[in-house]
Amino acid sequence: MMIILLVSILLFLIYAVLIIYYRTGWQSIPDYTTTLSKPLSTKISVIIPARNEANNISACIQSILAQSYSPDLFEIIVVDDHSTDNTFAIVSAFTQPNIKIILLSEYVDGRLNAYKKKAIEVAIAQSSGTLIVTTDADCIVQENWLKTIASFYEEHNAAFIAAPVLIDYGNSFIEIFQALDFMTLQGITGASVHKKIHSMCNGANLAYERKVFYEVNGFDGIDSIASGDDMLLMHKIYQRHPENVFYLKSKDAIVKTAPVKTVAAFFNQRIRWASKADKYDDKRILPVLIAVYLFNLFLLLFPIACIFFNIQFLILNSQFSGIQIWICILFLKTIIELIFLFPVASFFGRRSLLLFFPLMQPFHIVYTVIAGFLGKFGSYQWKGRKVK
């Protein structure tokens, strides 16, 4: 029994040190405010892959057209990925000269495993911008989004910029749950990129130099992987330009994305994200993923074992049940994660969301274990396509 207790404590300590390190990393990122006095001059190509996004694409484009950045300095390229709704017609109805719509079907022969990567690749080939900015069709951007990205790019000579994403949520359990989970991932993203401990980002809000994309041969070598148009590309660029990869911590750069509406859709999304875990060339992230997964697996299986085998521990001449030990570890985990999340939630203006955090703990443990396992050994449905 003592071995079980020591393993429990060790897993918790590893996890706690990791979370505290992420907190210090997040806190060390300076809030960005431009110091440039000269007018901005960077030409930007905003690329939006879209598949069956008739309900979202118009609002997304409208928010980009409302930018404070000069319309002469940016273009919008929407790539319609074999949509079966009227996505193409909606985009085609925009008459602004800086909007272009591309049909991916004209560039694809046969079946692919990575349609989104192909869409981005095709768009970049037809782009005219110095800086490529990607977002998703269900995203809404703020008016100073491109201005902030361009200013940061010019000021820091950035090759790759990961920028913040926020899930807009409603009152349902699954929307609140994913908003909390996503905000946690954003905090870890910022900390890991700023501290350069491993590569993390989200394709809903990325920027990278067009010339650097071709310098690393784009998606070559990762184009057979369904996911990873963001993190896998990021690491390729990081290998060439480690000092020019940044996280842009600015409220003006936050992009809001829509939540998925069902538990099934949520699991499909997270399994899709987890499916690229063993495809990373960035081996720095693997120990982190393994440690987090093992800790959550322990938290899931330990109470079950305690119930079936009546596990007891003698600590300082006092008898404690396994369930009591598990509750204590779960409580400490919650406290440490809240300490990490508080400054992240403050940045995103979502501190009230933390009230739900303790209630979500058991569900988060179960989801982490299931999504991690199925990401490696299962399959998922995404945008009407099944991926193994």
Secondary structure, 3 states (H helix, E strand, C coil): CHHHHHHHHHHHHHHHHHHHHHHHHHHCCCCCCCCCCCCCCCCEEEEEEECCCCCCHHHHHHHHHCCCCCHHHEEEEEEECCCCCCHHHHHHCCCCCCEEEEEHHHCCCCCCCCHHHHHHHHHHHCCCCCEEEECCCCEEECCCHHHHHHHHHHHHCCCEEECCEEECCCCCHHHHHHHHHHHHHHHHHHHHHHHCCCCCCCCCCEEEEHHHHHHCCCCCCCCCCCCCCCHHHHHHHHHHCHHHEEECCCHHHCEEECCCCCHHHHHHHHHHHHCCHHHCCCCCHHHHHHHHHHHHHHHHHHHHHHHHHCCEEEECCEEEEHHHHHHHHHHHHHHHHHHHHHHHHHHHCCHHHHHHHHHHHHHHHHHHHHHHHHHHHCCEEECCEEEC
